Amino acid sequence: MNVLESSRMYMKENEKYLKQYLERVKNNKLKVLNAHSIEDLFRLDENYEME
């Protein structure tokens, strides 16, 4: 595998993780906007631990 191929593979993997991160941020933003109590805020990214 040459440098160009490995760079492309790395960028694709990086893009996948970036999309997952952005989706998690978007979900947390919605949870903050819809929070009714401080307990709701503590549970923001509880699924993150399970991933």
DSSP file (Angstrom, degrees, kcal/mol; ACC not computed):
  #  RESIDUE AA STRUCTURE BP1 BP2  ACC     N-H-->O    O-->H-N    N-H-->O    O-->H-N    TCO  KAPPA ALPHA  PHI   PSI    X-CA   Y-CA   Z-CA
    1    1 A M              0   0    0      0, 0.0     2,-0.1     0, 0.0     0, 0.0   0.000 360.0 360.0 360.0 132.0    0.0    0.0    0.0
    2    2 A N     >  -     0   0    0      1,-0.1     4,-2.3     4,-0.0     5,-0.2  -0.332 360.0 -98.5 -91.1 177.2    1.4    3.3   -0.9
    3    3 A V  H  > S+     0   0    0      1,-0.2     4,-2.2     2,-0.2     5,-0.2   0.874 120.5  52.8 -63.9 -40.2    1.2    6.6    0.9
    4    4 A L  H  > S+     0   0    0      2,-0.2     4,-2.1     1,-0.2    -1,-0.2   0.925 110.6  47.1 -64.1 -45.0   -1.7    8.0   -1.1
    5    5 A E  H  > S+     0   0    0      1,-0.2     4,-2.3     2,-0.2    -2,-0.2   0.919 113.5  47.4 -63.3 -44.2   -3.8    4.9   -0.5
    6    6 A S  H  X S+     0   0    0     -4,-2.3     4,-2.3     1,-0.2    -1,-0.2   0.865 110.4  53.2 -68.1 -33.9   -3.1    4.8    3.2
    7    7 A S  H  X S+     0   0    0     -4,-2.2     4,-2.4    -5,-0.2    -1,-0.2   0.904 109.3  49.0 -65.3 -41.1   -3.8    8.6    3.5
    8    8 A R  H  X S+     0   0    0     -4,-2.1     4,-2.3     2,-0.2    -2,-0.2   0.916 111.2  49.5 -64.6 -43.0   -7.2    8.1    1.8
    9    9 A M  H  X S+     0   0    0     -4,-2.3     4,-2.2     1,-0.2    -2,-0.2   0.922 111.4  49.4 -61.5 -43.6   -8.1    5.2    4.1
   10   10 A Y  H  X S+     0   0    0     -4,-2.3     4,-2.6     1,-0.2    -2,-0.2   0.913 110.6  50.1 -62.4 -43.2   -7.1    7.3    7.1
   11   11 A M  H  X S+     0   0    0     -4,-2.4     4,-2.5     2,-0.2    -1,-0.2   0.886 109.4  51.4 -65.0 -38.5   -9.2   10.2    5.9
   12   12 A K  H  X S+     0   0    0     -4,-2.3     4,-2.0     2,-0.2    -1,-0.2   0.920 112.3  45.8 -64.4 -43.7  -12.3    7.9    5.3
   13   13 A E  H  X S+     0   0    0     -4,-2.2     4,-2.1     2,-0.2    -2,-0.2   0.915 112.8  50.8 -64.1 -42.8  -12.0    6.5    8.9
   14   14 A N  H  X S+     0   0    0     -4,-2.6     4,-2.2     1,-0.2    -2,-0.2   0.901 109.2  51.1 -61.2 -41.9  -11.5   10.0   10.3
   15   15 A E  H  X S+     0   0    0     -4,-2.5     4,-2.4     2,-0.2    -1,-0.2   0.891 107.6  53.5 -63.7 -40.3  -14.6   11.2    8.4
   16   16 A K  H  X S+     0   0    0     -4,-2.0     4,-1.9     1,-0.2    -2,-0.2   0.937 111.7  44.2 -60.8 -47.4  -16.7    8.3    9.8
   17   17 A Y  H  X S+     0   0    0     -4,-2.1     4,-2.4     1,-0.2    -1,-0.2   0.856 111.5  54.1 -67.5 -34.7  -15.7    9.2   13.4
   18   18 A L  H  X S+     0   0    0     -4,-2.2     4,-2.6     2,-0.2    -1,-0.2   0.910 107.8  49.9 -64.9 -42.0  -16.3   12.9   12.8
   19   19 A K  H  X S+     0   0    0     -4,-2.4     4,-2.0     2,-0.2    -2,-0.2   0.903 111.1  49.5 -63.1 -40.8  -19.8   12.2   11.5
   20   20 A Q  H  X S+     0   0    0     -4,-1.9     4,-2.0     2,-0.2    -2,-0.2   0.915 111.9  48.6 -63.5 -42.9  -20.5   10.0   14.6
   21   21 A Y  H  X S+     0   0    0     -4,-2.4     4,-2.3     1,-0.2    -2,-0.2   0.921 110.8  49.7 -63.1 -44.9  -19.2   12.8   16.9
   22   22 A L  H  X S+     0   0    0     -4,-2.6     4,-2.4     1,-0.2    -1,-0.2   0.869 109.1  52.4 -64.5 -36.0  -21.3   15.5   15.2
   23   23 A E  H  X S+     0   0    0     -4,-2.0     4,-2.4     2,-0.2    -1,-0.2   0.904 109.6  49.4 -64.8 -40.8  -24.4   13.3   15.5
   24   24 A R  H  X S+     0   0    0     -4,-2.0     4,-2.3     2,-0.2    -2,-0.2   0.894 111.0  49.6 -64.9 -40.6  -23.8   12.9   19.2
   25   25 A V  H  X S+     0   0    0     -4,-2.3     4,-2.3     2,-0.2    -2,-0.2   0.917 110.6  50.4 -63.5 -43.6  -23.3   16.7   19.6
   26   26 A K  H  X S+     0   0    0     -4,-2.4     4,-2.0     1,-0.2    -2,-0.2   0.918 111.2  48.3 -61.2 -44.1  -26.5   17.3   17.7
   27   27 A N  H  X S+     0   0    0     -4,-2.4     4,-2.0     1,-0.2    -1,-0.2   0.899 111.4  49.9 -63.6 -40.5  -28.4   14.9   19.9
   28   28 A N  H  X S+     0   0    0     -4,-2.3     4,-2.4     2,-0.2    -1,-0.2   0.874 107.0  54.9 -66.7 -36.5  -27.0   16.4   23.1
   29   29 A K  H  X S+     0   0    0     -4,-2.3     4,-2.4     1,-0.2    -1,-0.2   0.926 109.0  47.9 -61.6 -44.1  -28.0   19.9   21.9
   30   30 A L  H  X S+     0   0    0     -4,-2.0     4,-1.7     1,-0.2    -1,-0.2   0.886 110.5  51.9 -63.6 -38.3  -31.6   18.7   21.5
   31   31 A K  H  < S+     0   0    0     -4,-2.0     4,-0.5     2,-0.2    -2,-0.2   0.893 109.7  49.4 -65.8 -38.8  -31.5   17.1   25.0
   32   32 A V  H >< S+     0   0    0     -4,-2.4     3,-1.0     1,-0.2    -2,-0.2   0.927 111.2  48.9 -64.6 -44.6  -30.2   20.4   26.5
   33   33 A L  H 3< S+     0   0    0     -4,-2.4    -1,-0.2     1,-0.2    -2,-0.2   0.818 117.9  41.1 -65.4 -29.3  -32.9   22.4   24.8
   34   34 A N  T 3< S+     0   0    0     -4,-1.7    -1,-0.2    -5,-0.2    -2,-0.2   0.353  85.5 126.7-100.2   5.1  -35.6   19.9   26.0
   35   35 A A    <   -     0   0    0     -3,-1.0     3,-0.1    -4,-0.5    -3,-0.1  -0.384  33.2-178.2 -68.1 138.9  -34.2   19.4   29.5
   36   36 A H        +     0   0    0      1,-0.2     2,-0.3    -2,-0.1    -1,-0.1   0.502  67.7  17.0-110.7 -11.6  -36.7   19.9   32.3
   37   37 A S  S  > S-     0   0    0      1,-0.1     4,-1.1     0, 0.0     3,-0.3  -0.953  80.4-102.1-153.0 169.2  -34.4   19.3   35.2
   38   38 A I  H  > S+     0   0    0     -2,-0.3     4,-1.7     1,-0.2     5,-0.1   0.818 118.7  62.6 -65.9 -30.0  -30.7   19.1   36.2
   39   39 A E  H  > S+     0   0    0      1,-0.2     4,-1.0     2,-0.2    -1,-0.2   0.872  98.1  56.1 -63.1 -36.5  -31.0   15.3   36.1
   40   40 A D  H  4 S+     0   0    0     -3,-0.3     3,-0.4     1,-0.2    -1,-0.2   0.886 106.5  50.3 -61.1 -38.2  -31.9   15.5   32.4
   41   41 A L  H >< S+     0   0    0     -4,-1.1     3,-1.4     1,-0.2    -1,-0.2   0.847 103.8  57.9 -70.2 -33.9  -28.6   17.3   31.8
   42   42 A F  H 3< S+     0   0    0     -4,-1.7     3,-0.3     1,-0.3    -1,-0.2   0.760 104.3  53.6 -67.0 -23.3  -26.6   14.7   33.8
   43   43 A R  T >< S+     0   0    0     -4,-1.0     3,-1.0    -3,-0.4    -1,-0.3   0.113  74.4 120.2 -96.1  21.6  -27.9   12.1   31.4
   44   44 A L  T <  S+     0   0    0     -3,-1.4     3,-0.2     1,-0.3    -1,-0.2   0.922  88.1  12.0 -54.3 -54.2  -26.8   13.9   28.2
   45   45 A D  T >> S+     0   0    0     -3,-0.3     3,-1.4    -4,-0.2     4,-0.6  -0.243  78.4 137.5-123.1  44.4  -24.4   11.4   26.8
   46   46 A E  G X4 S+     0   0    0     -3,-1.0     3,-0.6     1,-0.3     4,-0.5   0.796  72.4  58.1 -64.1 -27.5  -25.2    8.3   28.8
   47   47 A N  G >> S+     0   0    0      1,-0.2     4,-1.0    -4,-0.2     3,-0.5   0.693  88.9  75.6 -74.5 -17.3  -25.1    6.1   25.7
   48   48 A Y  G X4 S+     0   0    0     -3,-1.4     3,-0.6     1,-0.2    -1,-0.2   0.885  90.7  55.1 -60.2 -39.1  -21.5    7.2   25.0
   49   49 A E  G << S+     0   0    0     -4,-0.6    -1,-0.2    -3,-0.6    -2,-0.2   0.803 107.1  51.3 -64.0 -29.2  -20.2    5.0   27.8
   50   50 A M  G <4        0   0    0     -3,-0.5    -1,-0.2    -4,-0.5    -2,-0.2   0.691 360.0 360.0 -83.2 -18.9  -21.9    2.0   26.1
   51   51 A E    <<        0   0    0     -4,-1.0    -1,-0.2    -3,-0.6    -2,-0.1   0.482 360.0 360.0 -75.0 360.0  -20.4    2.5   22.7
